[in-house]
Amino acid sequence: MVSETPIQSNPELPGDASKMVPVPDDSKTITTEEVMNHMKTLTIENAGGKNKEQFTKDLERLDSHYFMKKKEMEAKIVALEKDYFKNFFKTMLDKRSLIIKANEDSVPGFWQQVFMNCNEEWQVIEEWDEEVIKHLMDIKFENISDDKMSFKLTFEFEKNDFFENEKITTTYKAERANQWTEDLEVMKLDCDEIKWKEGKNVIFETVTIKKKKGRKGKPVSTTVQRKRASFFRWFFRMIEPDMELSDEENEDDEDDESDYSDEEEEDATGMRMHEVYDVAVEIRDSVIPHAIRYYTGEAIEEDDAEFEGDSDADSDDSAPALAKDGEQKQEECKQQ
């Protein structure tokens, strides 16, 4: 028998919403049959004539049923994805890795080409980053939450002149802004420390500046290390919501005296976290499984073709107007 009044909470449902779902007297789970039985009680004949409290309660019960079945569906999708990855996708990706490594001498820089093609959209890889990315041999991912909002990327490098790491793991933690929306809050970005070799850190550049010694002293040239834009500075780093990024981003500009409010700092940090997170999700969901399409440029060309199509349409629309202008000018010349 199903009770129409709350008796106990359902652990599968979030917070107080579960208490609004009718549950069996001697069970903590709700079956599909029980959900359907309750749905049948809500008919046109008995749905009307309710006060606001009863009206709200009925709709909340329906929504809780909906939420429960959605969670049930998502759990089945997660189980199916895990099964396919274990039995099919992982084997395919491992074989791809073997093929890439076996042909590194004849077809070098596979992942470098992949990332440079991606950079047409990302616009975060600088020319001094390319030599480092050339040593990237593989990328793997691991979901650390069933909803796939939190995950890890592991970048595998061959031995190189830039850093000691053979693997660099980045971690992304996010959760829904609330249980009723798909919007995300990125909670933390983390990264292994990159052990740069002396003089090889591409995040810094060596510049020569002139400094005076005293008020009357002559300028003396000296070299200093300054931070510069770099994919390894933008992507491979730890960021938390309460971090201040503006000081770091502007510390190279001696003339920048901009003051940032706490709210502006928080907005800038949040935007950066979402930007990095979005690129990481693209790497996990698209670049890793379909790397060859990014290597050939096929995955990028689809976006370019769509853009070019829009441009052509704009050109066609403007052609008649240009023709009319030309005809009008010719007519004016005849009149003169």
Contacts in CASP RR format, 6 or more apart in sequence:
PFRMAT RR
TARGET T0000
AUTHOR 0000-0000-0000
METHOD contacts of the structure
MODEL  1
MVSETPIQSNPELPGDASKMVPVPDDSKTITTEEVMNHMKTLTIENAGGK
NKEQFTKDLERLDSHYFMKKKEMEAKIVALEKDYFKNFFKTMLDKRSLII
KANEDSVPGFWQQVFMNCNEEWQVIEEWDEEVIKHLMDIKFENISDDKMS
FKLTFEFEKNDFFENEKITTTYKAERANQWTEDLEVMKLDCDEIKWKEGK
NVIFETVTIKKKKGRKGKPVSTTVQRKRASFFRWFFRMIEPDMELSDEEN
EDDEDDESDYSDEEEEDATGMRMHEVYDVAVEIRDSVIPHAIRYYTGEAI
EEDDAEFEGDSDADSDDSAPALAKDGEQKQEECKQQ
1 24 0 8 1.000
1 25 0 8 1.000
2 22 0 8 1.000
2 23 0 8 1.000
2 24 0 8 1.000
2 34 0 8 1.000
2 37 0 8 1.000
2 38 0 8 1.000
3 22 0 8 1.000
3 23 0 8 1.000
3 24 0 8 1.000
3 25 0 8 1.000
4 22 0 8 1.000
4 38 0 8 1.000
4 41 0 8 1.000
5 22 0 8 1.000
6 19 0 8 1.000
6 20 0 8 1.000
6 22 0 8 1.000
6 23 0 8 1.000
7 23 0 8 1.000
7 25 0 8 1.000
8 23 0 8 1.000
8 28 0 8 1.000
9 15 0 8 1.000
9 18 0 8 1.000
9 19 0 8 1.000
10 18 0 8 1.000
10 21 0 8 1.000
10 23 0 8 1.000
10 28 0 8 1.000
10 29 0 8 1.000
10 30 0 8 1.000
10 68 0 8 1.000
11 18 0 8 1.000
11 28 0 8 1.000
12 18 0 8 1.000
12 29 0 8 1.000
12 30 0 8 1.000
12 68 0 8 1.000
12 71 0 8 1.000
12 72 0 8 1.000
13 21 0 8 1.000
13 64 0 8 1.000
13 67 0 8 1.000
13 68 0 8 1.000
13 71 0 8 1.000
14 67 0 8 1.000
14 179 0 8 1.000
17 60 0 8 1.000
17 63 0 8 1.000
17 64 0 8 1.000
17 67 0 8 1.000
17 179 0 8 1.000
18 64 0 8 1.000
20 57 0 8 1.000
20 60 0 8 1.000
20 61 0 8 1.000
20 64 0 8 1.000
21 30 0 8 1.000
21 61 0 8 1.000
21 64 0 8 1.000
21 65 0 8 1.000
21 68 0 8 1.000
22 30 0 8 1.000
22 34 0 8 1.000
22 38 0 8 1.000
22 61 0 8 1.000
23 30 0 8 1.000
23 34 0 8 1.000
24 30 0 8 1.000
24 34 0 8 1.000
30 65 0 8 1.000
30 68 0 8 1.000
32 69 0 8 1.000
35 65 0 8 1.000
35 68 0 8 1.000
35 69 0 8 1.000
38 61 0 8 1.000
38 65 0 8 1.000
39 62 0 8 1.000
39 65 0 8 1.000
42 58 0 8 1.000
42 62 0 8 1.000
47 58 0 8 1.000
50 58 0 8 1.000
67 179 0 8 1.000
74 146 0 8 1.000
74 147 0 8 1.000
75 146 0 8 1.000
78 146 0 8 1.000
78 147 0 8 1.000
89 289 0 8 1.000
93 140 0 8 1.000
93 288 0 8 1.000
93 289 0 8 1.000
96 291 0 8 1.000
96 292 0 8 1.000
97 137 0 8 1.000
97 138 0 8 1.000
100 110 0 8 1.000
100 111 0 8 1.000
100 137 0 8 1.000
100 138 0 8 1.000
101 137 0 8 1.000
101 138 0 8 1.000
104 110 0 8 1.000
104 137 0 8 1.000
108 134 0 8 1.000
109 134 0 8 1.000
110 291 0 8 1.000
110 295 0 8 1.000
111 133 0 8 1.000
111 136 0 8 1.000
111 137 0 8 1.000
111 138 0 8 1.000
111 139 0 8 1.000
111 291 0 8 1.000
112 130 0 8 1.000
112 133 0 8 1.000
112 134 0 8 1.000
112 136 0 8 1.000
113 295 0 8 1.000
114 287 0 8 1.000
114 291 0 8 1.000
114 294 0 8 1.000
114 295 0 8 1.000
115 125 0 8 1.000
115 133 0 8 1.000
115 136 0 8 1.000
116 125 0 8 1.000
116 130 0 8 1.000
116 133 0 8 1.000
117 294 0 8 1.000
117 295 0 8 1.000
117 297 0 8 1.000
117 299 0 8 1.000
117 300 0 8 1.000
118 282 0 8 1.000
118 287 0 8 1.000
118 294 0 8 1.000
118 300 0 8 1.000
119 125 0 8 1.000
120 300 0 8 1.000
121 300 0 8 1.000
121 303 0 8 1.000
122 279 0 8 1.000
124 231 0 8 1.000
124 234 0 8 1.000
124 235 0 8 1.000
124 279 0 8 1.000
125 133 0 8 1.000
125 231 0 8 1.000
126 202 0 8 1.000
126 228 0 8 1.000
126 229 0 8 1.000
126 230 0 8 1.000
126 231 0 8 1.000
128 202 0 8 1.000
128 205 0 8 1.000
128 230 0 8 1.000
129 202 0 8 1.000
129 230 0 8 1.000
129 231 0 8 1.000
129 232 0 8 1.000
131 162 0 8 1.000
131 202 0 8 1.000
132 160 0 8 1.000
132 162 0 8 1.000
132 163 0 8 1.000
132 202 0 8 1.000
132 232 0 8 1.000
133 231 0 8 1.000
135 157 0 8 1.000
135 158 0 8 1.000
135 159 0 8 1.000
135 160 0 8 1.000
135 162 0 8 1.000
136 155 0 8 1.000
136 156 0 8 1.000
136 157 0 8 1.000
137 156 0 8 1.000
137 157 0 8 1.000
137 158 0 8 1.000
138 155 0 8 1.000
138 156 0 8 1.000
139 153 0 8 1.000
139 154 0 8 1.000
139 155 0 8 1.000
139 156 0 8 1.000
139 283 0 8 1.000
139 287 0 8 1.000
139 288 0 8 1.000
140 153 0 8 1.000
140 154 0 8 1.000
140 156 0 8 1.000
140 288 0 8 1.000
141 151 0 8 1.000
141 152 0 8 1.000
141 153 0 8 1.000
141 154 0 8 1.000
141 283 0 8 1.000
141 284 0 8 1.000
141 288 0 8 1.000
142 151 0 8 1.000
142 152 0 8 1.000
142 154 0 8 1.000
143 150 0 8 1.000
143 151 0 8 1.000
144 150 0 8 1.000
144 151 0 8 1.000
144 152 0 8 1.000
144 171 0 8 1.000
145 151 0 8 1.000
147 176 0 8 1.000
149 173 0 8 1.000
149 174 0 8 1.000
149 175 0 8 1.000
149 176 0 8 1.000
149 184 0 8 1.000
150 171 0 8 1.000
150 172 0 8 1.000
150 173 0 8 1.000
150 174 0 8 1.000
150 175 0 8 1.000
151 171 0 8 1.000
151 172 0 8 1.000
151 280 0 8 1.000
151 284 0 8 1.000
152 169 0 8 1.000
152 170 0 8 1.000
152 171 0 8 1.000
152 172 0 8 1.000
153 169 0 8 1.000
153 170 0 8 1.000
153 172 0 8 1.000
153 280 0 8 1.000
153 283 0 8 1.000
153 284 0 8 1.000
154 167 0 8 1.000
154 168 0 8 1.000
154 169 0 8 1.000
155 167 0 8 1.000
155 168 0 8 1.000
155 169 0 8 1.000
155 170 0 8 1.000
156 166 0 8 1.000
156 167 0 8 1.000
157 163 0 8 1.000
157 165 0 8 1.000
157 166 0 8 1.000
157 167 0 8 1.000
157 168 0 8 1.000
158 166 0 8 1.000
159 166 0 8 1.000
161 197 0 8 1.000
161 200 0 8 1.000
162 196 0 8 1.000
162 197 0 8 1.000
162 200 0 8 1.000
162 201 0 8 1.000
162 202 0 8 1.000
163 194 0 8 1.000
163 195 0 8 1.000
163 196 0 8 1.000
163 197 0 8 1.000
163 200 0 8 1.000
164 195 0 8 1.000
164 197 0 8 1.000
165 192 0 8 1.000
165 194 0 8 1.000
165 195 0 8 1.000
167 192 0 8 1.000
168 191 0 8 1.000
168 192 0 8 1.000
168 194 0 8 1.000
168 236 0 8 1.000
169 191 0 8 1.000
169 192 0 8 1.000
170 189 0 8 1.000
170 190 0 8 1.000
170 191 0 8 1.000
170 192 0 8 1.000
170 235 0 8 1.000
170 236 0 8 1.000
170 280 0 8 1.000
171 188 0 8 1.000
171 189 0 8 1.000
171 190 0 8 1.000
171 191 0 8 1.000
172 186 0 8 1.000
172 188 0 8 1.000
172 189 0 8 1.000
172 190 0 8 1.000
172 277 0 8 1.000
172 280 0 8 1.000
172 281 0 8 1.000
173 186 0 8 1.000
173 187 0 8 1.000
173 188 0 8 1.000
173 189 0 8 1.000
173 190 0 8 1.000
174 184 0 8 1.000
174 185 0 8 1.000
174 186 0 8 1.000
174 187 0 8 1.000
174 277 0 8 1.000
175 184 0 8 1.000
175 185 0 8 1.000
175 187 0 8 1.000
176 182 0 8 1.000
176 183 0 8 1.000
176 184 0 8 1.000
176 185 0 8 1.000
177 183 0 8 1.000
177 184 0 8 1.000
177 185 0 8 1.000
184 274 0 8 1.000
184 277 0 8 1.000
186 241 0 8 1.000
186 270 0 8 1.000
186 273 0 8 1.000
186 274 0 8 1.000
186 277 0 8 1.000
187 240 0 8 1.000
187 241 0 8 1.000
188 238 0 8 1.000
188 239 0 8 1.000
188 240 0 8 1.000
188 241 0 8 1.000
189 237 0 8 1.000
189 238 0 8 1.000
189 239 0 8 1.000
189 240 0 8 1.000
189 273 0 8 1.000
189 276 0 8 1.000
189 277 0 8 1.000
190 238 0 8 1.000
191 236 0 8 1.000
191 237 0 8 1.000
191 238 0 8 1.000
194 232 0 8 1.000
194 236 0 8 1.000
196 203 0 8 1.000
202 230 0 8 1.000
202 232 0 8 1.000
203 227 0 8 1.000
203 228 0 8 1.000
203 230 0 8 1.000
203 232 0 8 1.000
203 233 0 8 1.000
204 225 0 8 1.000
204 226 0 8 1.000
204 227 0 8 1.000
204 228 0 8 1.000
205 225 0 8 1.000
205 226 0 8 1.000
205 228 0 8 1.000
206 223 0 8 1.000
206 224 0 8 1.000
206 225 0 8 1.000
207 223 0 8 1.000
207 224 0 8 1.000
207 226 0 8 1.000
208 221 0 8 1.000
208 222 0 8 1.000
208 223 0 8 1.000
209 221 0 8 1.000
209 222 0 8 1.000
209 223 0 8 1.000
209 224 0 8 1.000
210 219 0 8 1.000
210 220 0 8 1.000
210 221 0 8 1.000
210 222 0 8 1.000
211 219 0 8 1.000
211 220 0 8 1.000
211 222 0 8 1.000
212 218 0 8 1.000
212 219 0 8 1.000
212 220 0 8 1.000
213 220 0 8 1.000
226 252 0 8 1.000
227 233 0 8 1.000
227 248 0 8 1.000
227 251 0 8 1.000
227 252 0 8 1.000
228 252 0 8 1.000
234 276 0 8 1.000
235 276 0 8 1.000
235 279 0 8 1.000
235 280 0 8 1.000
239 245 0 8 1.000
239 269 0 8 1.000
239 272 0 8 1.000
239 273 0 8 1.000
239 276 0 8 1.000
241 266 0 8 1.000
241 269 0 8 1.000
241 270 0 8 1.000
241 273 0 8 1.000
242 266 0 8 1.000
242 269 0 8 1.000
243 269 0 8 1.000
244 260 0 8 1.000
244 265 0 8 1.000
244 269 0 8 1.000
245 265 0 8 1.000
245 268 0 8 1.000
245 269 0 8 1.000
245 272 0 8 1.000
246 258 0 8 1.000
246 260 0 8 1.000
246 264 0 8 1.000
246 265 0 8 1.000
246 268 0 8 1.000
250 256 0 8 1.000
250 258 0 8 1.000
260 268 0 8 1.000
286 294 0 8 1.000
286 299 0 8 1.000
287 294 0 8 1.000
290 299 0 8 1.000
293 299 0 8 1.000
294 300 0 8 1.000
END
